[in-house]
Every structure is written in structure tokens, then in C-alpha cells.
Amino acid sequence: MYPTQRTPRLMACLAFALLAPLALCPALAQEAPPQPGPPRPFQLPTPQTITLENGVQATFIEFGAVPKVTLVINVRAGGLNAGERVWLPSLTADLLKEGTESRTAEKIPRS
């Protein structure tokens, strides 16, 4: 064999010999995780539900020390709940896009 043919094979063997132990080291160095501690006491907060003057129900649940709000609004509206007047929700939505005498269409969503 010529020396130029041996060089790639020699380099590959040398690279394997140097890198193979590195691949095995992380597997050998890992240790078992610590045992879990006893469970902490956990108590669910008591929800408080109030009904506003307009009939809307609001539920408050205390969670943590930092004030935060998650707002979920369910509005039963649309073609499914219109009964015989399936055109009414579409008409109402179209008219809201036009605005009113006292509010423009841009002011309606902000109110």
C-alpha cells in the first residue's frame, strides 16, 4: 500500500480510539437520583361565586400571593341558539360593524 492510502484509515482508527471513551463516560458518570421527600400538605382553595345585578355569575378562587386574573366568558349566541330566527345573530353582528348614533364601530369593542 502507498502511504496516501493508509492515512485516511489510520486517521479514522485514531479518531475512534480517542472518541470511544468519551462516549462511554457520561453513561458511567451518571448516578441515581435522590429519593423523593414526603408529600407536602395541599388544600384546594374554596371558590366564591357571586351573581351580579344583570344575572352574570362570577367565581373567585384565591391562588397564590400575587394578584392575577383569568377571565373566561361563555356567551350562548349564534345560529345554534337562535331558534326560528337563525338570521338574527348575523344581522346583529353586521349592524355592530356599522356603529350606532352615539358610538362608532371602533368604540363598540372598547366599551
Biotite code that builds the C-alpha atoms (Angstrom):
import biotite.structure as struc

atoms = struc.array([
    struc.Atom([0.000, 0.000, 0.000], chain_id="A", res_id=1, res_name="MET", atom_name="CA", element="C"),
    struc.Atom([1.009, 3.522, -0.640], chain_id="A", res_id=2, res_name="TYR", atom_name="CA", element="C"),
    struc.Atom([1.334, 5.930, 2.298], chain_id="A", res_id=3, res_name="PRO", atom_name="CA", element="C"),
    struc.Atom([-1.513, 8.102, 0.998], chain_id="A", res_id=4, res_name="THR", atom_name="CA", element="C"),
    struc.Atom([-3.910, 5.121, 1.184], chain_id="A", res_id=5, res_name="GLN", atom_name="CA", element="C"),
    struc.Atom([-3.010, 4.343, 4.803], chain_id="A", res_id=6, res_name="ARG", atom_name="CA", element="C"),
    struc.Atom([-3.501, 7.881, 6.115], chain_id="A", res_id=7, res_name="THR", atom_name="CA", element="C"),
    struc.Atom([-7.372, 8.017, 5.992], chain_id="A", res_id=8, res_name="PRO", atom_name="CA", element="C"),
    struc.Atom([-7.691, 4.589, 7.591], chain_id="A", res_id=9, res_name="ARG", atom_name="CA", element="C"),
    struc.Atom([-5.124, 5.476, 10.254], chain_id="A", res_id=10, res_name="LEU", atom_name="CA", element="C"),
    struc.Atom([-6.907, 8.775, 10.986], chain_id="A", res_id=11, res_name="MET", atom_name="CA", element="C"),
    struc.Atom([-10.274, 7.012, 11.310], chain_id="A", res_id=12, res_name="ALA", atom_name="CA", element="C"),
    struc.Atom([-8.851, 4.440, 13.737], chain_id="A", res_id=13, res_name="CYS", atom_name="CA", element="C"),
    struc.Atom([-7.136, 7.133, 15.751], chain_id="A", res_id=14, res_name="LEU", atom_name="CA", element="C"),
    struc.Atom([-10.323, 9.226, 15.916], chain_id="A", res_id=15, res_name="ALA", atom_name="CA", element="C"),
    struc.Atom([-12.336, 6.188, 17.044], chain_id="A", res_id=16, res_name="PHE", atom_name="CA", element="C"),
    struc.Atom([-9.761, 5.293, 19.696], chain_id="A", res_id=17, res_name="ALA", atom_name="CA", element="C"),
    struc.Atom([-9.860, 8.819, 21.092], chain_id="A", res_id=18, res_name="LEU", atom_name="CA", element="C"),
    struc.Atom([-13.619, 9.405, 20.914], chain_id="A", res_id=19, res_name="LEU", atom_name="CA", element="C"),
    struc.Atom([-14.930, 5.999, 22.068], chain_id="A", res_id=20, res_name="ALA", atom_name="CA", element="C"),
    struc.Atom([-14.010, 6.527, 25.750], chain_id="A", res_id=21, res_name="PRO", atom_name="CA", element="C"),
    struc.Atom([-15.667, 9.956, 25.681], chain_id="A", res_id=22, res_name="LEU", atom_name="CA", element="C"),
    struc.Atom([-18.919, 8.395, 24.501], chain_id="A", res_id=23, res_name="ALA", atom_name="CA", element="C"),
    struc.Atom([-18.887, 5.929, 27.414], chain_id="A", res_id=24, res_name="LEU", atom_name="CA", element="C"),
    struc.Atom([-18.008, 8.450, 30.156], chain_id="A", res_id=25, res_name="CYS", atom_name="CA", element="C"),
    struc.Atom([-21.455, 10.101, 30.553], chain_id="A", res_id=26, res_name="PRO", atom_name="CA", element="C"),
    struc.Atom([-23.124, 6.701, 30.919], chain_id="A", res_id=27, res_name="ALA", atom_name="CA", element="C"),
    struc.Atom([-20.641, 5.689, 33.616], chain_id="A", res_id=28, res_name="LEU", atom_name="CA", element="C"),
    struc.Atom([-20.710, 9.048, 35.426], chain_id="A", res_id=29, res_name="ALA", atom_name="CA", element="C"),
    struc.Atom([-24.490, 9.148, 35.965], chain_id="A", res_id=30, res_name="GLN", atom_name="CA", element="C"),
    struc.Atom([-25.716, 8.415, 39.444], chain_id="A", res_id=31, res_name="GLU", atom_name="CA", element="C"),
    struc.Atom([-29.155, 7.544, 40.745], chain_id="A", res_id=32, res_name="ALA", atom_name="CA", element="C"),
    struc.Atom([-31.471, 10.488, 41.538], chain_id="A", res_id=33, res_name="PRO", atom_name="CA", element="C"),
    struc.Atom([-32.195, 11.210, 45.211], chain_id="A", res_id=34, res_name="PRO", atom_name="CA", element="C"),
    struc.Atom([-35.203, 9.644, 46.884], chain_id="A", res_id=35, res_name="GLN", atom_name="CA", element="C"),
    struc.Atom([-38.347, 11.833, 46.918], chain_id="A", res_id=36, res_name="PRO", atom_name="CA", element="C"),
    struc.Atom([-39.284, 13.566, 50.140], chain_id="A", res_id=37, res_name="GLY", atom_name="CA", element="C"),
    struc.Atom([-42.614, 13.296, 51.954], chain_id="A", res_id=38, res_name="PRO", atom_name="CA", element="C"),
    struc.Atom([-45.594, 14.893, 50.177], chain_id="A", res_id=39, res_name="PRO", atom_name="CA", element="C"),
    struc.Atom([-46.388, 18.471, 51.146], chain_id="A", res_id=40, res_name="ARG", atom_name="CA", element="C"),
    struc.Atom([-49.822, 19.331, 52.516], chain_id="A", res_id=41, res_name="PRO", atom_name="CA", element="C"),
    struc.Atom([-52.182, 20.510, 49.774], chain_id="A", res_id=42, res_name="PHE", atom_name="CA", element="C"),
    struc.Atom([-55.562, 22.142, 50.177], chain_id="A", res_id=43, res_name="GLN", atom_name="CA", element="C"),
    struc.Atom([-57.753, 23.312, 47.326], chain_id="A", res_id=44, res_name="LEU", atom_name="CA", element="C"),
    struc.Atom([-58.932, 26.924, 47.679], chain_id="A", res_id=45, res_name="PRO", atom_name="CA", element="C"),
    struc.Atom([-62.634, 27.465, 48.295], chain_id="A", res_id=46, res_name="THR", atom_name="CA", element="C"),
    struc.Atom([-64.334, 29.130, 45.317], chain_id="A", res_id=47, res_name="PRO", atom_name="CA", element="C"),
    struc.Atom([-66.638, 32.078, 45.995], chain_id="A", res_id=48, res_name="GLN", atom_name="CA", element="C"),
    struc.Atom([-69.439, 32.617, 43.479], chain_id="A", res_id=49, res_name="THR", atom_name="CA", element="C"),
    struc.Atom([-71.482, 35.812, 43.310], chain_id="A", res_id=50, res_name="ILE", atom_name="CA", element="C"),
    struc.Atom([-74.305, 36.854, 40.989], chain_id="A", res_id=51, res_name="THR", atom_name="CA", element="C"),
    struc.Atom([-74.225, 40.397, 39.631], chain_id="A", res_id=52, res_name="LEU", atom_name="CA", element="C"),
    struc.Atom([-77.317, 42.574, 39.185], chain_id="A", res_id=53, res_name="GLU", atom_name="CA", element="C"),
    struc.Atom([-77.503, 41.688, 35.487], chain_id="A", res_id=54, res_name="ASN", atom_name="CA", element="C"),
    struc.Atom([-77.522, 37.942, 36.232], chain_id="A", res_id=55, res_name="GLY", atom_name="CA", element="C"),
    struc.Atom([-73.879, 37.276, 35.365], chain_id="A", res_id=56, res_name="VAL", atom_name="CA", element="C"),
    struc.Atom([-72.198, 34.846, 37.744], chain_id="A", res_id=57, res_name="GLN", atom_name="CA", element="C"),
    struc.Atom([-68.593, 35.489, 38.783], chain_id="A", res_id=58, res_name="ALA", atom_name="CA", element="C"),
    struc.Atom([-66.466, 32.886, 40.576], chain_id="A", res_id=59, res_name="THR", atom_name="CA", element="C"),
    struc.Atom([-63.398, 33.924, 42.562], chain_id="A", res_id=60, res_name="PHE", atom_name="CA", element="C"),
    struc.Atom([-60.668, 31.453, 43.508], chain_id="A", res_id=61, res_name="ILE", atom_name="CA", element="C"),
    struc.Atom([-57.731, 32.613, 45.611], chain_id="A", res_id=62, res_name="GLU", atom_name="CA", element="C"),
    struc.Atom([-54.437, 31.318, 44.203], chain_id="A", res_id=63, res_name="PHE", atom_name="CA", element="C"),
    struc.Atom([-51.033, 32.459, 45.394], chain_id="A", res_id=64, res_name="GLY", atom_name="CA", element="C"),
    struc.Atom([-49.956, 35.809, 46.779], chain_id="A", res_id=65, res_name="ALA", atom_name="CA", element="C"),
    struc.Atom([-49.602, 37.734, 43.510], chain_id="A", res_id=66, res_name="VAL", atom_name="CA", element="C"),
    struc.Atom([-52.870, 39.203, 42.152], chain_id="A", res_id=67, res_name="PRO", atom_name="CA", element="C"),
    struc.Atom([-53.762, 37.772, 38.768], chain_id="A", res_id=68, res_name="LYS", atom_name="CA", element="C"),
    struc.Atom([-56.909, 37.410, 36.714], chain_id="A", res_id=69, res_name="VAL", atom_name="CA", element="C"),
    struc.Atom([-58.078, 34.752, 34.300], chain_id="A", res_id=70, res_name="THR", atom_name="CA", element="C"),
    struc.Atom([-61.261, 35.736, 32.562], chain_id="A", res_id=71, res_name="LEU", atom_name="CA", element="C"),
    struc.Atom([-63.482, 33.193, 30.835], chain_id="A", res_id=72, res_name="VAL", atom_name="CA", element="C"),
    struc.Atom([-66.719, 34.376, 29.263], chain_id="A", res_id=73, res_name="ILE", atom_name="CA", element="C"),
    struc.Atom([-69.206, 31.961, 27.741], chain_id="A", res_id=74, res_name="ASN", atom_name="CA", element="C"),
    struc.Atom([-71.793, 33.642, 25.549], chain_id="A", res_id=75, res_name="VAL", atom_name="CA", element="C"),
    struc.Atom([-74.510, 31.365, 24.262], chain_id="A", res_id=76, res_name="ARG", atom_name="CA", element="C"),
    struc.Atom([-75.180, 33.128, 20.999], chain_id="A", res_id=77, res_name="ALA", atom_name="CA", element="C"),
    struc.Atom([-75.134, 32.372, 17.330], chain_id="A", res_id=78, res_name="GLY", atom_name="CA", element="C"),
    struc.Atom([-77.139, 30.366, 14.860], chain_id="A", res_id=79, res_name="GLY", atom_name="CA", element="C"),
    struc.Atom([-77.461, 27.322, 17.143], chain_id="A", res_id=80, res_name="LEU", atom_name="CA", element="C"),
    struc.Atom([-79.256, 29.243, 19.886], chain_id="A", res_id=81, res_name="ASN", atom_name="CA", element="C"),
    struc.Atom([-81.417, 31.480, 17.702], chain_id="A", res_id=82, res_name="ALA", atom_name="CA", element="C"),
    struc.Atom([-84.318, 29.069, 17.313], chain_id="A", res_id=83, res_name="GLY", atom_name="CA", element="C"),
    struc.Atom([-86.512, 30.012, 14.351], chain_id="A", res_id=84, res_name="GLU", atom_name="CA", element="C"),
    struc.Atom([-84.698, 33.338, 13.867], chain_id="A", res_id=85, res_name="ARG", atom_name="CA", element="C"),
    struc.Atom([-81.388, 31.983, 12.504], chain_id="A", res_id=86, res_name="VAL", atom_name="CA", element="C"),
    struc.Atom([-80.800, 35.280, 10.676], chain_id="A", res_id=87, res_name="TRP", atom_name="CA", element="C"),
    struc.Atom([-80.852, 37.440, 13.834], chain_id="A", res_id=88, res_name="LEU", atom_name="CA", element="C"),
    struc.Atom([-77.273, 36.796, 15.119], chain_id="A", res_id=89, res_name="PRO", atom_name="CA", element="C"),
    struc.Atom([-75.803, 37.525, 11.689], chain_id="A", res_id=90, res_name="SER", atom_name="CA", element="C"),
    struc.Atom([-77.834, 40.704, 11.362], chain_id="A", res_id=91, res_name="LEU", atom_name="CA", element="C"),
    struc.Atom([-76.788, 41.865, 14.838], chain_id="A", res_id=92, res_name="THR", atom_name="CA", element="C"),
    struc.Atom([-73.092, 41.227, 14.096], chain_id="A", res_id=93, res_name="ALA", atom_name="CA", element="C"),
    struc.Atom([-73.339, 43.106, 10.796], chain_id="A", res_id=94, res_name="ASP", atom_name="CA", element="C"),
    struc.Atom([-75.052, 46.072, 12.450], chain_id="A", res_id=95, res_name="LEU", atom_name="CA", element="C"),
    struc.Atom([-72.388, 46.243, 15.187], chain_id="A", res_id=96, res_name="LEU", atom_name="CA", element="C"),
    struc.Atom([-69.783, 46.670, 12.448], chain_id="A", res_id=97, res_name="LYS", atom_name="CA", element="C"),
    struc.Atom([-71.669, 49.753, 11.236], chain_id="A", res_id=98, res_name="GLU", atom_name="CA", element="C"),
    struc.Atom([-71.785, 51.518, 14.628], chain_id="A", res_id=99, res_name="GLY", atom_name="CA", element="C"),
    struc.Atom([-74.613, 53.408, 16.313], chain_id="A", res_id=100, res_name="THR", atom_name="CA", element="C"),
    struc.Atom([-75.706, 57.031, 16.647], chain_id="A", res_id=101, res_name="GLU", atom_name="CA", element="C"),
    struc.Atom([-73.631, 57.525, 19.807], chain_id="A", res_id=102, res_name="SER", atom_name="CA", element="C"),
    struc.Atom([-70.704, 55.130, 19.146], chain_id="A", res_id=103, res_name="ARG", atom_name="CA", element="C"),
    struc.Atom([-68.602, 54.384, 16.109], chain_id="A", res_id=104, res_name="THR", atom_name="CA", element="C"),
    struc.Atom([-67.781, 50.806, 15.122], chain_id="A", res_id=105, res_name="ALA", atom_name="CA", element="C"),
    struc.Atom([-64.279, 51.232, 16.629], chain_id="A", res_id=106, res_name="GLU", atom_name="CA", element="C"),
    struc.Atom([-65.672, 52.345, 20.024], chain_id="A", res_id=107, res_name="LYS", atom_name="CA", element="C"),
    struc.Atom([-68.113, 49.418, 20.419], chain_id="A", res_id=108, res_name="ILE", atom_name="CA", element="C"),
    struc.Atom([-65.490, 46.711, 21.236], chain_id="A", res_id=109, res_name="PRO", atom_name="CA", element="C"),
    struc.Atom([-63.764, 49.058, 23.726], chain_id="A", res_id=110, res_name="ARG", atom_name="CA", element="C"),
    struc.Atom([-66.975, 49.670, 25.719], chain_id="A", res_id=111, res_name="SER", atom_name="CA", element="C"),
])
